[in-house]
Amino acid sequence: MTVRLPSLNGLRAFETVARHMSFTKAAAELNVSQTAVSHQIRRLEAELGSPLFLRRNDGLALSEVGQAYLPGVRSAFQDLRFATEQLLAFDNNNVLTISTLVSVASKWLLPRLPAFQRAFPAIDVRISASTDWVDFRSGGIDAAIRYGHGDWKGLQADFLMSDEIFPVCSPALAQSLNSPADLANNTLLQVSGVTAGDWASWLSAVGQAPQLAEGPRLTFDLALMAVQAAVDGQGVCIGRSTYVADDLRAGRLVIPFELRLRDALGFYLVAPVETAQAEKIAAFRSWLLALPKTTGTFV
């Protein structure tokens, strides 16, 4: 039996009102009057034979039927938006929008992009730097560079590189560091978030008390800020090869101790499975995979 679908305008009004929990805000988004939105909702409720909202003195609330109906309606509109974005993308195939972490963009990707532009001059690259994971269905992003295990559902993930973890500092400061124990007399620079335990891990590996990382320190929310503080001689930074390779090669930073830890996680280029083989994404993937890795000898 074929089920007759209710009015598309009514469904759109329902999803919008439910998102804002306000007829007024929904009307503003849909560019219609509040009366028109109210009429569309009442018509939809009549078609379905059930109320979708509870109209209370203190505002709106979804009814039990509305709560059950909303996820499917919202998912359907998200699919429509995504399909439309993909359709429109065919008219702009030369634009490649990449999302990545701010520090990865600044310290690793941006210095290398001119080489990609020379190799693929017809592709217009746009970088969206953020600390948040992108929603490919709504973010207008073609691909992203993510940090993790590489097991994201619905995405093709191509391994790019993994980090080595080790202290770095300015050449002048390195003259006072003869052994890891000397770190007790210096400010330790570190990054918050998923890499906050790097100092403790490295100190344990060289036989130093992890509590040493709890002494004088400066903590940053972006790796590029911690690295720049190290370049400026403000302390010893627990470095990651992705972020410090270029500064090491330029001599702005040095590695005062030999031990380097290999990170169990890595960086991956990810894209939705259904679009991962698009020509512009495939070109970017091939170029990334051919880049020299950042681990190894920094000379």
C-alpha positions as CSV (number, residue, x, y, z in Angstrom):
1,M,0.0,0.0,0.0
2,T,1.3,3.4,-1.0
3,V,1.2,5.9,1.9
4,R,0.3,9.4,0.8
5,L,2.9,11.9,2.0
6,P,1.7,15.0,3.8
7,S,2.4,18.5,2.5
8,L,6.1,19.3,2.0
9,N,5.5,22.9,3.2
10,G,3.9,21.5,6.4
11,L,6.8,19.1,7.0
12,R,9.3,22.0,6.5
13,A,7.4,24.1,8.9
14,F,7.3,21.3,11.4
15,E,11.1,20.7,11.2
16,T,11.8,24.4,11.5
17,V,9.5,25.1,14.4
18,A,10.8,22.0,16.2
19,R,14.4,23.2,15.7
20,H,13.7,26.7,17.2
21,M,10.7,25.7,19.5
22,S,9.2,29.0,18.3
23,F,6.6,29.9,15.7
24,T,8.1,33.4,15.5
25,K,11.7,32.3,14.8
26,A,10.5,29.6,12.3
27,A,8.5,32.2,10.4
28,A,11.5,34.5,10.2
29,E,13.7,31.7,8.8
30,L,11.0,30.6,6.3
31,N,10.3,34.3,5.4
32,V,6.6,33.9,5.9
33,S,4.2,35.2,8.6
34,Q,3.7,33.5,11.9
35,T,0.1,33.0,10.9
36,A,1.2,31.1,7.8
37,V,3.4,28.8,9.9
38,S,0.7,28.1,12.4
39,H,-1.7,27.3,9.6
40,Q,0.8,24.9,8.0
41,I,1.3,23.1,11.3
42,R,-2.4,22.7,12.0
43,R,-2.9,21.4,8.4
44,L,-0.1,18.9,8.9
45,E,-1.6,17.8,12.2
46,A,-5.0,17.3,10.6
47,E,-3.4,15.2,7.8
48,L,-1.6,13.0,10.3
49,G,-4.5,12.9,12.7
50,S,-2.4,13.7,15.7
51,P,-1.1,16.8,17.4
52,L,2.7,17.4,17.0
53,F,3.1,20.2,19.5
54,L,1.8,20.9,23.0
55,R,0.9,24.5,23.2
56,R,1.5,25.6,26.9
57,N,1.5,28.9,28.7
58,D,5.3,28.7,29.1
59,G,6.0,27.8,25.4
60,L,5.9,25.0,23.0
61,A,6.8,21.3,23.6
62,L,6.7,18.3,21.2
63,S,4.0,15.8,21.8
64,E,4.8,12.1,22.0
65,V,3.9,11.8,18.3
66,G,6.0,14.9,17.4
67,Q,9.0,13.4,19.3
68,A,8.7,10.1,17.4
69,Y,8.1,11.8,14.0
70,L,10.9,14.5,14.2
71,P,14.0,12.4,13.7
72,G,12.8,10.9,10.5
73,V,11.6,14.3,9.1
74,R,14.9,16.0,10.2
75,S,16.9,13.2,8.6
76,A,15.0,13.5,5.3
77,F,15.6,17.2,5.1
78,Q,19.3,16.7,5.9
79,D,19.5,14.2,3.0
80,L,17.8,16.6,0.7
81,R,20.2,19.4,1.7
82,F,23.2,17.1,1.2
83,A,21.9,15.8,-2.2
84,T,21.4,19.4,-3.3
85,E,24.8,20.4,-2.2
86,Q,26.3,17.5,-4.1
87,L,24.3,18.4,-7.2
88,L,25.4,22.0,-7.1
89,A,29.0,20.9,-6.6
90,F,29.0,19.6,-10.1
91,D,28.8,23.2,-11.3
92,N,31.9,24.1,-9.2
93,N,34.1,21.1,-9.5
94,N,37.3,23.2,-9.4
95,V,36.7,24.3,-5.8
96,L,38.2,21.9,-3.1
97,T,37.3,22.8,0.5
98,I,39.5,21.1,3.1
99,S,38.8,21.1,6.8
100,T,41.6,20.6,9.3
101,L,42.9,21.5,12.7
102,V,44.2,25.1,13.1
103,S,47.7,23.9,14.0
104,V,47.8,21.4,11.2
105,A,46.8,24.0,8.7
106,S,49.3,26.6,10.0
107,K,52.3,24.5,10.8
108,W,52.1,21.7,8.2
109,L,49.6,22.1,5.3
110,L,49.8,25.8,4.4
111,P,53.6,25.8,3.8
112,R,53.1,22.9,1.4
113,L,50.0,24.1,-0.5
114,P,51.9,26.2,-3.2
115,A,53.3,22.9,-4.5
116,F,49.8,21.5,-4.9
117,Q,48.7,24.7,-6.6
118,R,51.5,24.4,-9.1
119,A,50.7,20.8,-9.8
120,F,46.9,21.4,-10.1
121,P,46.4,25.0,-11.1
122,A,42.8,24.4,-12.1
123,I,41.8,23.4,-8.5
124,D,40.8,26.3,-6.2
125,V,41.7,25.2,-2.7
126,R,39.9,26.6,0.3
127,I,41.0,25.8,3.9
128,S,38.5,25.7,6.8
129,A,40.6,25.6,10.0
130,S,38.7,24.5,13.1
131,T,39.0,22.5,16.3
132,D,35.7,20.8,15.6
133,W,35.0,17.8,13.5
134,V,33.2,18.7,10.3
135,D,29.7,17.5,9.4
136,F,30.1,16.6,5.7
137,R,26.3,16.7,5.2
138,S,25.9,20.3,6.2
139,G,29.3,21.9,6.3
140,G,30.1,22.3,2.6
141,I,33.4,20.5,3.1
142,D,34.9,18.1,0.5
143,A,37.5,16.4,2.7
144,A,39.2,16.8,6.0
145,I,42.4,15.9,7.7
146,R,41.6,14.2,11.0
147,Y,43.6,12.8,13.9
148,G,42.7,9.4,15.4
149,H,42.6,5.7,14.6
150,G,41.1,6.1,11.1
151,D,37.9,4.1,11.8
152,W,35.2,6.8,11.1
153,K,31.9,5.3,9.9
154,G,30.9,6.3,6.4
155,L,34.2,7.9,5.6
156,Q,37.1,6.7,3.4
157,A,40.2,7.3,5.6
158,D,43.7,7.3,4.0
159,F,46.6,7.3,6.4
160,L,49.0,10.2,5.9
161,M,51.4,10.2,8.8
162,S,51.9,9.6,12.5
163,D,53.8,11.8,15.0
164,E,57.0,11.4,16.9
165,I,56.8,13.1,20.3
166,F,59.9,14.8,21.8
167,P,61.0,18.0,23.5
168,V,62.1,21.0,21.5
169,C,63.5,24.4,22.4
170,S,65.4,27.4,21.1
171,P,69.1,26.8,20.4
172,A,70.1,29.3,23.2
173,L,68.0,27.5,25.8
174,A,69.3,24.0,24.7
175,Q,72.8,25.0,26.0
176,S,71.5,24.7,29.6
177,L,70.0,21.2,29.0
178,N,72.5,18.4,29.6
179,S,70.1,15.7,30.7
180,P,66.3,15.3,31.1
181,A,66.7,16.1,34.8
182,D,67.5,19.7,33.9
183,L,63.9,20.1,32.7
184,A,63.0,20.7,36.4
185,N,64.7,24.1,36.1
186,N,62.8,25.2,33.0
187,T,59.2,26.1,32.1
188,L,57.5,23.3,30.3
189,L,55.3,24.3,27.3
190,Q,52.3,22.0,26.6
191,V,49.1,21.8,24.7
192,S,45.7,21.0,26.2
193,G,43.2,18.5,24.8
194,V,44.0,15.0,23.5
195,T,47.8,15.6,23.6
196,A,47.8,16.9,27.2
197,G,49.6,13.8,28.4
198,D,52.6,14.0,26.1
199,W,55.0,15.4,28.7
200,A,54.1,12.7,31.2
201,S,54.5,10.0,28.6
202,W,57.9,11.2,27.5
203,L,59.2,11.8,31.0
204,S,58.2,8.3,32.1
205,A,60.0,6.9,29.0
206,V,63.3,8.6,30.0
207,G,63.0,7.6,33.7
208,Q,61.9,10.9,35.0
209,A,58.9,11.3,37.3
210,P,55.8,12.3,35.3
211,Q,55.0,14.8,38.1
212,L,57.8,16.9,36.7
213,A,55.3,18.0,34.1
214,E,53.2,19.5,36.9
215,G,55.9,22.1,37.8
216,P,56.4,25.5,36.1
217,R,54.5,25.4,32.8
218,L,52.5,27.2,30.2
219,T,49.5,25.5,28.6
220,F,48.1,26.5,25.2
221,D,45.0,25.3,23.4
222,L,46.7,25.4,20.0
223,A,50.0,23.6,19.2
224,L,51.2,26.4,17.0
225,M,51.1,28.8,20.0
226,A,53.2,26.4,22.1
227,V,55.7,26.0,19.3
228,Q,56.0,29.7,18.8
229,A,56.6,30.2,22.5
230,A,59.4,27.6,22.3
231,V,60.9,29.5,19.3
232,D,60.8,32.7,21.4
233,G,62.7,31.0,24.2
234,Q,59.9,30.9,26.7
235,G,60.5,27.3,27.7
236,V,60.8,23.7,26.5
237,C,57.9,22.5,24.4
238,I,56.8,18.8,24.1
239,G,56.9,18.8,20.3
240,R,55.2,16.7,17.7
241,S,56.9,16.1,14.4
242,T,54.0,17.4,12.3
243,Y,54.1,20.8,14.0
244,V,57.9,21.3,14.6
245,A,59.5,19.8,11.5
246,D,59.8,23.1,9.5
247,D,61.1,25.0,12.5
248,L,63.7,22.3,13.2
249,R,64.9,22.4,9.6
250,A,65.1,26.2,9.7
251,G,67.2,26.1,12.9
252,R,64.6,28.0,15.0
253,L,64.2,24.9,17.2
254,V,66.5,22.1,18.2
255,I,66.0,18.7,19.8
256,P,67.9,18.6,23.1
257,F,67.5,14.9,23.9
258,E,67.6,11.7,21.8
259,L,64.5,9.8,22.8
260,R,61.4,10.1,20.5
261,L,58.1,8.4,21.2
262,R,55.9,7.1,18.3
263,D,52.3,8.2,18.6
264,A,49.8,5.3,18.4
265,L,47.3,7.6,16.5
266,G,47.8,9.3,13.2
267,F,46.6,11.8,10.7
268,Y,44.2,10.7,7.9
269,L,42.6,12.3,4.9
270,V,38.9,11.5,5.1
271,A,36.0,12.1,2.8
272,P,32.5,10.6,2.5
273,V,32.6,7.2,0.8
274,E,30.2,8.3,-1.9
275,T,32.3,11.3,-3.0
276,A,35.8,10.1,-2.0
277,Q,36.7,9.3,-5.6
278,A,35.8,12.7,-7.1
279,E,38.6,13.9,-9.3
280,K,39.6,16.9,-7.2
281,I,39.6,14.8,-4.0
282,A,41.6,12.0,-5.6
283,A,44.1,14.6,-6.9
284,F,44.6,16.0,-3.4
285,R,44.9,12.5,-1.9
286,S,47.5,11.4,-4.4
287,W,49.5,14.6,-3.8
288,L,49.3,14.2,0.0
289,L,50.4,10.6,0.0
290,A,53.4,11.5,-2.1
291,L,54.7,14.1,0.4
292,P,57.8,13.3,2.4
293,K,56.8,12.3,6.0
294,T,57.7,14.6,8.8
295,T,59.3,12.0,11.0
296,G,63.0,11.1,10.7
297,T,66.1,13.4,10.6
298,F,65.3,17.1,10.5
299,V,68.0,18.5,8.3
